[in-house]
Amino acid sequence: MTKNNIKYIIGIDEVGRGPLAGPVAVCAFKMPVNFFAKTFGKIKDSKKLIPEKREEIFKKLKKLKTEKIVDYFVCYESAKRIDSLGLSKAIKNCLEKSLKKLRVKPEECLVLLDGGLKAPKEYKNQKTIIKGDEKEKAIAFASIVAKVSRDALMRKLAKKYPKYSFEIHKGYGTKKHREAIIKNGFCVEHRRCFCKNILFLDE
């Protein structure tokens, strides 16, 4: 790794891997190497933060984006695409698209990824970190942006499909959500392969 050429750190994380409904989301978050992330204090995995704290951090990051200090992009793949491509391929597509949107030369950035995620081969300076969202600020920021963005989208979908209460469970397989599926059947936002495997429902 040629550290002298590195201008940016990019953190990548995904949310929405396990829900029965809604898209999967991947965020690529870019910050300069000299970004003073410590001002945000200790940040954990976005799923472990209370919603109010996530929103507070997200607003700060959004302001920094408008000031062109940081940048980020969230990419989604729909339930229909997850059913047709498979979850792993859908996440890979999101990851590649979100990275491209940042318009950074691969040799100028260090890409830090959470869990089992991998960046395209041209990003030679990359590192996959288990529980990276608890160890690296760039990944934690990506996790927060992805979570807040996907939750907002699920609230919008809840207005379109009020029978399923997406605004409450965000598509995850809660008892209330399962009961709604049994009562009302599927909507276009449901991942059929997930619902069949978990609920053993017929189309």
Backbone hydrogen bonds, N-H to C=O, Kabsch-Sander energy under -0.5 kcal/mol:
donor,donor_aa,acceptor,acceptor_aa,energy
3,K,1,M,-1.3
5,N,2,T,-1.7
6,I,3,K,-1.1
7,K,108,E,-3.1
8,Y,108,E,-2.0
9,I,31,M,-3.2
10,I,110,L,-2.9
11,G,9,I,-0.5
11,G,29,F,-2.8
12,I,112,L,-2.2
13,D,27,C,-1.6
15,V,25,A,-2.5
20,L,171,G,-2.5
21,A,171,G,-1.2
22,G,189,E,-3.0
24,V,77,E,-2.0
25,A,15,V,-2.8
26,V,75,C,-2.3
27,C,13,D,-2.6
28,A,73,F,-2.1
29,F,11,G,-3.1
29,F,27,C,-0.6
30,K,71,D,-3.6
31,M,9,I,-2.4
33,V,7,K,-1.8
35,F,32,P,-2.1
37,A,35,F,-1.9
39,T,36,F,-1.3
40,F,37,A,-2.0
41,G,38,K,-2.0
48,K,45,D,-2.1
49,L,45,D,-0.6
49,L,46,S,-0.9
53,K,50,I,-0.8
54,R,50,I,-2.1
55,E,51,P,-2.6
56,E,52,E,-1.9
57,I,53,K,-2.3
58,F,54,R,-2.7
59,K,55,E,-2.3
60,K,56,E,-1.5
61,L,57,I,-2.4
62,K,58,F,-2.7
63,K,59,K,-2.0
64,L,60,K,-2.1
65,K,61,L,-1.8
66,T,62,K,-2.0
67,E,63,K,-1.5
68,K,65,K,-1.7
69,I,64,L,-2.8
70,V,64,L,-1.1
71,D,30,K,-2.3
73,F,28,A,-1.7
75,C,26,V,-2.7
77,E,24,V,-1.8
82,I,78,S,-2.4
83,D,79,A,-2.4
84,S,80,K,-1.8
85,L,81,R,-3.1
86,G,82,I,-2.1
90,A,86,G,-2.0
91,I,87,L,-2.6
92,K,88,S,-2.2
93,N,89,K,-2.5
94,C,90,A,-2.1
95,L,91,I,-2.6
96,E,92,K,-2.4
97,K,93,N,-2.3
98,S,94,C,-2.7
99,L,95,L,-2.0
100,K,96,E,-2.1
101,K,97,K,-1.9
102,L,98,S,-0.7
102,L,99,L,-1.0
103,R,99,L,-0.5
103,R,100,K,-1.4
108,E,105,K,-2.2
109,C,106,P,-1.2
110,L,8,Y,-2.4
111,V,109,C,-0.6
111,V,125,N,-2.9
112,L,10,I,-3.4
112,L,110,L,-0.6
113,L,111,V,-0.5
113,L,127,K,-2.7
114,D,12,I,-1.8
115,G,129,I,-1.8
117,L,114,D,-1.9
123,Y,120,P,-1.9
124,K,122,E,-1.5
126,Q,124,K,-1.4
127,K,111,V,-2.6
129,I,113,L,-3.3
132,G,129,I,-1.7
134,E,131,K,-1.9
135,K,132,G,-1.0
136,E,132,G,-2.8
140,A,136,E,-2.3
141,F,137,K,-3.0
142,A,138,A,-1.8
143,S,139,I,-2.5
144,I,140,A,-2.3
145,V,141,F,-2.6
146,A,142,A,-2.4
147,K,143,S,-2.4
148,V,144,I,-2.7
149,S,145,V,-2.2
150,R,146,A,-2.5
151,D,147,K,-2.6
152,A,148,V,-1.9
153,L,149,S,-1.8
154,M,150,R,-2.4
155,R,151,D,-1.8
156,K,152,A,-1.6
157,L,153,L,-2.3
158,A,154,M,-1.6
159,K,155,R,-0.9
159,K,156,K,-0.7
160,K,156,K,-1.0
161,Y,157,L,-2.4
164,Y,161,Y,-1.6
165,S,162,P,-0.7
168,I,165,S,-1.8
169,H,165,S,-1.4
170,K,166,F,-2.2
172,Y,169,H,-1.8
174,T,172,Y,-2.0
178,R,174,T,-2.6
179,E,175,K,-2.5
180,A,176,K,-1.7
181,I,177,H,-2.0
182,I,178,R,-2.4
183,K,179,E,-2.1
184,N,180,A,-2.8
185,G,181,I,-2.8
190,H,187,C,-1.9
191,R,20,L,-3.1
192,R,190,H,-1.0
195,C,191,R,-2.5
196,K,192,R,-2.6
197,N,193,C,-1.7
198,I,194,F,-2.0
199,L,195,C,-2.8
200,F,195,C,-0.6
200,F,196,K,-1.5
201,L,195,C,-0.6
